Amino acid sequence: MTRTAALDAAMHEADPSSLKAGERLRARFTADEVAWALTQAALRRKGVAKFSRASEMLFTPAGLEQASREPVARWRAERFVAAGVTEVWDLGCGIGADAMAFAAAGLRVVAVELDPETAAVARHNLDLVGGGEVIVAAAEDVDVPAGAAVFLDPARRTARGRTWNVADFTPSWDFVLAHLEGERFACVKLGPGVPKELIPGDVQPCFVSHRSDVVEASLWNGFPREPRAVVLTSRDVHELGPQARRDLPVRPVGRYLIEPDGAVIRAGLMDAVEPALDLWLLDPHLAYLSSDQAVESPFATCFEVVQVLDYDLKRLRAWVRDHAVGTLEIKKRGIEVDPAVLRKQLKPKGPNQATLILSRTSEGTRALVCRRI
């Protein structure tokens, strides 16, 4: 109860990380209570970027960093519901972010966490959405009942940082694969950079982006095997599949340049963007498309090509000067250049703004002056 009072006091501090905040709290609470409360207050403020109820939740630093964003967890829970799942075991639940989404979607949730402190955090967070059972145990040591689905988010962090060495995964990769290959409904969350060779051939890989960030790859054993790109906006869920595969030709730059969403690129579905339009590649190995028709799609950003310039520093600097460009967005693919360094070299100054896209093309490396549609 005293820790709760300390946290309440910390939440009323304008800057919980300041020395003055610590001094004020230490006059009323023990050093351990103050340290815990100030840490939680700081984590709650950071957690607002991921959770609508961050001001009520508890966190661990690692748990907050690794937790699914709320809209992504909600999308996943809705997929479980659509598949007819009624009970899900979250094996390695962390702070309970995904378990909360499962419970909020009406599923019975059993959350399993090896670390007792983290399990206590998950229990608090689950209670915010109606509760669920939290078990302190290793994922490999629990018996999941028949008929229950499984969700796994294997830890991939070592003392050296994140890893794709499956020998370092917790729970083990063999344990994860056994669930994906089993008869029960299962989903595994991984980072968006998962090496393609790790993805089993009999699962559906979904690459998910939120607010233009590719945030995860998830593997599903209860859906068709073809890859999916999922783009979450503030209002809608957009899912792209390989319903209309085609070979994209390589041609020179057209009137528009199209940049597929990162989830589309990771899923290998660039050819499925706007299948009714004539699209082509600028380079066979780069993820830029072009067209003579504008593309309006949640799966891509469209730019009107205003001018095509040779990729030459003096020429670009002269163009920026002559057009009084002070705000310059630089994007690039297929060439070795640091946009921040190039921006300084181009010396932007003036009231105008522009987007400069640097890319290899079928006619050589070009600098495309573009306008976002």
C-alpha positions as CSV (number, residue, x, y, z in Angstrom):
1,M,0.0,0.0,0.0
2,T,2.9,2.3,0.8
3,R,4.4,1.7,-2.6
4,T,1.0,2.6,-4.2
5,A,1.1,5.9,-2.3
6,A,4.7,6.5,-3.4
7,L,3.7,5.9,-7.0
8,D,0.8,8.3,-6.7
9,A,3.1,11.0,-5.4
10,A,5.6,10.3,-8.1
11,M,2.9,10.6,-10.8
12,H,2.2,14.1,-9.6
13,E,5.8,15.2,-10.1
14,A,6.4,17.4,-13.1
15,D,9.7,15.6,-13.7
16,P,10.0,12.2,-11.9
17,S,13.7,12.0,-13.0
18,S,14.7,15.2,-11.3
19,L,16.7,15.4,-8.0
20,K,14.0,17.6,-6.4
21,A,11.4,14.9,-7.1
22,G,13.5,12.3,-5.3
23,E,14.1,14.6,-2.4
24,R,10.4,15.3,-1.9
25,L,9.5,11.6,-2.0
26,R,12.3,10.5,0.3
27,A,10.9,12.8,3.0
28,R,7.8,10.5,3.0
29,F,8.9,7.1,1.8
30,T,11.8,4.7,2.1
31,A,14.6,4.7,-0.5
32,D,13.4,1.5,-2.1
33,E,9.8,2.7,-2.4
34,V,11.0,6.0,-3.9
35,A,13.3,4.2,-6.4
36,W,10.5,1.9,-7.5
37,A,7.9,4.7,-7.7
38,L,10.0,7.1,-9.7
39,T,11.0,4.3,-12.1
40,Q,7.4,3.4,-12.6
41,A,6.3,7.0,-13.1
42,A,9.0,7.4,-15.8
43,L,8.1,4.2,-17.5
44,R,4.4,5.1,-17.5
45,R,5.2,8.4,-19.3
46,K,7.3,6.5,-21.8
47,G,4.5,3.9,-22.2
48,V,2.0,6.4,-23.4
49,A,3.5,5.9,-26.9
50,K,2.3,2.3,-26.8
51,F,-0.7,2.0,-24.5
52,S,-3.8,4.0,-23.9
53,R,-3.9,3.0,-20.2
54,A,-0.2,3.5,-19.6
55,S,-1.0,5.8,-16.6
56,E,-2.6,2.8,-14.8
57,M,-0.2,0.0,-15.9
58,L,3.0,-1.2,-14.3
59,F,6.1,-1.9,-16.3
60,T,9.7,-3.2,-16.3
61,P,12.2,-1.4,-18.5
62,A,12.8,-4.5,-20.6
63,G,9.2,-5.4,-20.7
64,L,8.1,-2.0,-22.0
65,E,10.7,-2.1,-24.7
66,Q,9.7,-5.6,-25.9
67,A,5.9,-5.3,-25.5
68,S,3.6,-5.2,-28.5
69,R,2.1,-1.9,-29.3
70,E,-1.6,-1.9,-28.2
71,P,-3.1,-1.6,-31.8
72,V,-0.9,-4.5,-32.9
73,A,-1.8,-6.7,-29.9
74,R,-5.5,-5.9,-30.5
75,W,-5.2,-6.9,-34.2
76,R,-3.7,-10.2,-33.1
77,A,-6.4,-10.9,-30.5
78,E,-9.1,-10.2,-33.1
79,R,-7.4,-12.8,-35.4
80,F,-7.6,-15.4,-32.6
81,V,-11.3,-14.6,-32.1
82,A,-12.0,-14.8,-35.8
83,A,-10.3,-18.3,-35.8
84,G,-12.9,-19.5,-33.2
85,V,-10.4,-19.5,-30.3
86,T,-12.0,-19.2,-26.8
87,E,-8.9,-19.8,-24.6
88,V,-5.3,-18.8,-25.1
89,W,-2.1,-19.5,-23.2
90,D,0.4,-16.8,-23.5
91,L,3.7,-18.7,-22.9
92,G,6.2,-16.0,-21.8
93,C,3.8,-13.2,-21.3
94,G,6.3,-10.5,-20.1
95,I,4.4,-7.5,-18.7
96,G,1.1,-8.9,-20.1
97,A,0.6,-6.5,-23.1
98,D,-0.7,-9.3,-25.4
99,A,-2.5,-11.0,-22.6
100,M,-4.4,-7.8,-21.9
101,A,-5.5,-7.6,-25.6
102,F,-6.6,-11.3,-25.5
103,A,-8.7,-10.6,-22.4
104,A,-10.2,-7.4,-23.7
105,A,-11.3,-9.4,-26.8
106,G,-13.3,-11.7,-24.6
107,L,-10.8,-14.7,-24.6
108,R,-10.0,-16.7,-21.5
109,V,-6.3,-16.0,-20.8
110,V,-3.7,-17.9,-18.9
111,A,-0.4,-16.0,-18.9
112,V,2.8,-17.8,-18.1
113,E,6.0,-15.9,-17.0
114,L,9.2,-17.3,-15.5
115,D,10.3,-14.2,-13.6
116,P,8.2,-13.6,-10.5
117,E,8.5,-9.8,-10.5
118,T,7.5,-9.6,-14.2
119,A,4.6,-12.0,-13.5
120,A,3.4,-9.6,-10.7
121,V,3.4,-6.8,-13.2
122,A,1.5,-8.9,-15.7
123,R,-1.1,-9.8,-13.0
124,H,-1.6,-6.1,-12.2
125,N,-2.0,-5.2,-15.9
126,L,-4.4,-8.1,-16.6
127,D,-6.6,-7.0,-13.7
128,L,-7.1,-3.7,-15.5
129,V,-9.1,-5.5,-18.3
130,G,-11.0,-8.0,-16.2
131,G,-8.2,-10.4,-15.2
132,G,-6.8,-13.7,-16.1
133,E,-4.7,-16.4,-14.6
134,V,-1.0,-15.7,-14.2
135,I,1.3,-18.7,-13.6
136,V,5.0,-18.3,-12.5
137,A,6.7,-21.0,-14.5
138,A,8.9,-21.8,-17.6
139,A,6.9,-22.1,-20.8
140,E,8.2,-25.6,-21.3
141,D,6.9,-26.7,-17.8
142,V,3.2,-26.0,-18.2
143,D,0.6,-28.4,-19.6
144,V,-1.6,-26.6,-22.0
145,P,-5.1,-28.2,-22.1
146,A,-6.5,-29.6,-25.3
147,G,-8.5,-27.0,-27.3
148,A,-6.6,-24.0,-26.0
149,A,-4.5,-21.9,-28.4
150,V,-1.0,-20.8,-27.7
151,F,0.8,-17.5,-28.2
152,L,4.6,-17.3,-28.0
153,D,7.0,-14.4,-28.1
154,P,10.4,-16.0,-27.6
155,A,13.1,-13.8,-25.9
156,R,15.9,-13.1,-28.3
157,R,18.1,-10.9,-26.2
158,T,21.5,-11.9,-24.8
159,A,24.3,-9.9,-23.1
160,R,25.4,-8.8,-26.5
161,G,22.0,-7.6,-27.6
162,R,19.3,-9.1,-29.8
163,T,20.1,-12.2,-31.7
164,W,18.8,-14.4,-34.5
165,N,20.8,-17.4,-33.2
166,V,18.0,-19.8,-32.4
167,A,20.3,-21.5,-29.8
168,D,19.8,-18.3,-27.6
169,F,16.0,-18.2,-27.8
170,T,13.9,-18.6,-24.7
171,P,11.8,-20.7,-24.8
172,S,13.8,-22.9,-27.2
173,W,13.2,-22.7,-30.9
174,D,12.5,-26.4,-31.0
175,F,9.7,-25.8,-28.4
176,V,8.3,-23.0,-30.5
177,L,8.4,-25.1,-33.7
178,A,6.7,-28.0,-32.0
179,H,3.7,-25.7,-31.3
180,L,3.6,-24.4,-34.8
181,E,3.7,-27.9,-36.2
182,G,1.1,-29.2,-33.7
183,E,-2.6,-29.4,-34.2
184,R,-3.5,-26.6,-31.7
185,F,-3.9,-23.1,-33.0
186,A,-0.6,-21.2,-32.5
187,C,0.9,-17.8,-33.2
188,V,4.6,-16.8,-32.7
189,K,5.7,-13.2,-32.6
190,L,9.2,-12.4,-33.9
191,G,11.0,-9.3,-35.0
192,P,10.4,-7.9,-38.5
193,G,13.9,-8.7,-39.5
194,V,13.5,-12.5,-39.0
195,P,15.7,-14.3,-41.5
196,K,13.5,-15.9,-44.1
197,E,15.3,-19.3,-43.6
198,L,13.9,-19.4,-40.1
199,I,10.3,-19.3,-41.3
200,P,8.8,-22.8,-41.6
201,G,7.2,-23.5,-45.0
202,D,3.8,-24.6,-43.5
203,V,2.9,-21.4,-41.7
204,Q,1.5,-18.0,-42.7
205,P,4.0,-15.2,-42.1
206,C,2.5,-11.8,-41.4
207,F,4.6,-8.7,-41.5
208,V,3.0,-5.9,-39.6
209,S,3.5,-2.1,-39.8
210,H,2.0,0.5,-37.5
211,R,2.4,4.3,-38.1
212,S,4.8,3.4,-40.9
213,D,7.1,1.4,-38.7
214,V,7.5,-2.3,-39.5
215,V,7.1,-3.6,-35.9
216,E,6.9,-7.4,-36.1
217,A,6.6,-10.6,-38.0
218,S,4.2,-13.2,-36.7
219,L,3.9,-16.9,-37.8
220,W,0.4,-18.5,-37.8
221,N,-0.4,-22.2,-38.2
222,G,-4.1,-21.7,-38.5
223,F,-4.3,-19.8,-41.8
224,P,-3.3,-20.3,-45.5
225,R,0.5,-20.4,-45.9
226,E,0.8,-17.4,-48.2
227,P,2.5,-14.3,-46.7
228,R,0.5,-11.3,-45.6
229,A,1.4,-7.7,-45.2
230,V,-0.7,-5.9,-42.5
231,V,-0.8,-2.2,-42.3
232,L,-2.5,-0.7,-39.2
233,T,-3.7,2.9,-39.4
234,S,-5.4,5.0,-36.7
235,R,-8.7,3.7,-37.9
236,D,-8.4,0.6,-40.0
237,V,-6.6,-2.7,-40.6
238,H,-5.4,-3.3,-44.1
239,E,-4.3,-6.8,-45.1
240,L,-2.5,-7.6,-48.4
241,G,-2.1,-11.1,-49.7
242,P,-0.7,-12.6,-52.9
243,Q,-4.1,-12.7,-54.6
244,A,-2.8,-11.3,-57.9
245,R,0.9,-12.2,-58.4
246,R,2.7,-10.8,-61.5
247,D,6.1,-10.2,-62.8
248,L,7.1,-6.5,-62.7
249,P,9.1,-5.2,-65.6
250,V,12.0,-2.8,-65.2
251,R,11.6,0.6,-66.9
252,P,12.8,4.2,-66.6
253,V,11.2,6.5,-64.1
254,G,7.6,7.4,-64.9
255,R,5.4,10.2,-63.7
256,Y,5.1,8.8,-60.2
257,L,7.4,7.0,-57.8
258,I,5.7,4.5,-55.4
259,E,7.4,3.5,-52.2
260,P,5.8,0.3,-50.8
261,D,5.2,0.1,-47.1
262,G,7.9,-1.8,-45.2
263,A,5.6,-4.6,-44.3
264,V,4.8,-5.1,-48.0
265,I,8.5,-5.2,-48.8
266,R,9.3,-7.7,-46.1
267,A,6.4,-9.9,-47.2
268,G,7.6,-9.9,-50.8
269,L,4.3,-8.5,-52.0
270,M,5.3,-5.5,-54.0
271,D,3.7,-7.0,-57.1
272,A,0.4,-7.2,-55.3
273,V,0.1,-3.5,-54.8
274,E,-2.7,-2.1,-57.0
275,P,-2.8,-5.1,-59.4
276,A,-5.1,-3.2,-61.8
277,L,-2.4,-0.5,-62.5
278,D,0.6,-0.7,-64.8
279,L,3.5,-0.6,-62.3
280,W,7.2,-1.3,-62.9
281,L,10.5,-1.4,-61.1
282,L,13.2,1.2,-61.3
283,D,15.8,-1.5,-60.6
284,P,15.3,-5.2,-60.4
285,H,16.9,-5.3,-56.9
286,L,15.3,-2.2,-55.3
287,A,11.9,-1.7,-53.6
288,Y,10.9,1.4,-55.6
289,L,8.0,1.2,-58.1
290,S,7.0,3.6,-60.8
291,S,3.8,4.4,-62.8
292,D,2.3,7.0,-65.0
293,Q,-0.8,6.9,-62.8
294,A,-1.1,8.0,-59.2
295,V,-1.5,5.3,-56.6
296,E,-3.7,5.8,-53.6
297,S,-3.2,2.8,-51.3
298,P,-2.6,2.1,-47.6
299,F,0.2,-0.2,-48.8
300,A,2.3,2.4,-50.5
301,T,3.3,6.1,-50.5
302,C,3.0,7.9,-53.8
303,F,5.3,10.7,-55.0
304,E,4.9,12.9,-58.1
305,V,8.2,13.1,-59.9
306,V,8.7,16.8,-60.6
307,Q,12.2,16.6,-62.1
308,V,14.9,13.9,-62.7
309,L,18.5,15.0,-62.1
310,D,21.8,13.4,-62.5
311,Y,23.2,12.3,-59.1
312,D,25.9,14.9,-58.9
313,L,26.7,17.0,-55.8
314,K,27.3,20.3,-57.5
315,R,24.2,19.9,-59.7
316,L,22.0,19.1,-56.6
317,R,23.5,21.9,-54.6
318,A,22.7,24.3,-57.4
319,W,19.1,23.0,-57.7
320,V,18.5,23.4,-53.9
321,R,19.9,27.0,-54.0
322,D,18.0,28.0,-57.2
323,H,14.7,26.8,-55.7
324,A,15.3,28.3,-52.3
325,V,14.7,24.9,-50.6
326,G,15.1,25.1,-46.8
327,T,13.3,22.0,-45.7
328,L,14.7,19.0,-47.6
329,E,13.6,15.4,-47.1
330,I,16.1,12.9,-48.5
331,K,15.3,9.2,-49.2
332,K,17.6,6.7,-50.8
333,R,17.9,3.1,-52.0
334,G,20.7,1.2,-53.6
335,I,23.4,3.8,-53.1
336,E,26.0,4.5,-50.4
337,V,25.2,7.9,-49.0
338,D,24.3,9.3,-45.6
339,P,21.3,11.5,-46.0
340,A,22.2,13.6,-43.0
341,V,25.7,14.3,-44.4
342,L,24.3,15.0,-47.9
343,R,21.8,17.4,-46.4
344,K,24.6,19.4,-44.9
345,Q,26.5,19.4,-48.1
346,L,23.5,20.7,-50.1
347,K,23.1,23.6,-47.7
348,P,19.3,24.0,-47.8
349,K,18.2,27.5,-47.2
350,G,14.9,29.3,-48.0
351,P,11.1,29.1,-47.5
352,N,10.4,26.1,-49.8
353,Q,10.5,22.4,-49.2
354,A,11.2,19.3,-51.3
355,T,11.6,15.6,-51.3
356,L,14.7,14.2,-52.9
357,I,14.8,10.5,-53.7
358,L,18.1,9.0,-54.7
359,S,18.0,5.6,-56.4
360,R,19.6,3.4,-59.0
361,T,17.4,3.2,-62.1
362,S,17.6,1.4,-65.4
363,E,19.3,4.5,-66.7
364,G,21.8,4.9,-63.9
365,T,21.7,6.5,-60.5
366,R,19.3,9.5,-60.4
367,A,18.1,12.1,-58.0
368,L,14.3,12.5,-58.3
369,V,12.8,15.7,-57.1
370,C,9.4,14.6,-55.9
371,R,6.2,15.9,-54.3
372,R,4.2,13.7,-51.9
373,I,0.7,13.0,-53.1
